[in-house]
């Protein structure tokens, strides 16, 4: 009986040690990936900073195109330069772990102030990291946009006129760099449809469409932004903890 008890105790201790080791290895891996992600995001943010200065100087044509540099973000800035409203626009960004996998995502946007003094900030691009930074989505804020919701839901929407518009509500699976649709709803000149989990589209009523919109409108969350400048870039270059400390101090 004593020998059996000892064997059980040894087995339990071995299992506890194995679980502890797996947890430690997992945390170490997440920490390593987080460092790599911040390094990757820093490189992308440098591209945005350089592009901003070129466009601000009226040199939009000299901006080097890249898969990781939002063309919509650049074109929005160029429009502001040509309309002489560039002084009312500020490039911003935020680094936030929206799917709780230990590896944060990057949000890039533009903060603007209209003639009445009203401030708005649009999310222009979202990035995730796995071996390299990947753009998940981009938008302009007028005809196509991005919103962040509770529980890590990322909404992309488009507007083609009073009768043509839609929303896609997606989740970013842990350790992934591709959004997975939860539900997509479309309005097409009086006809309404929905697709759940990437499945086939089915017809719905206008009331059902609007109820889905209202449901998700209640779950929108704001992004805490940081102005994209040299000081912010330096803080980000020094790591995630440095970025968070700098951001916290800027709020004071």
Helices and strands as residue ranges (DSSP letters): H 2-56, G 60-62, H 71-82, G 86-88, E 89-96, E 105-113, E 119-129, E 133-138, E 144-148, G 150-152, E 153-159, E 164-172, E 179-188, E 191-196, E 202-204, H 206-217, E 226-227, H 230-237, H 240-251
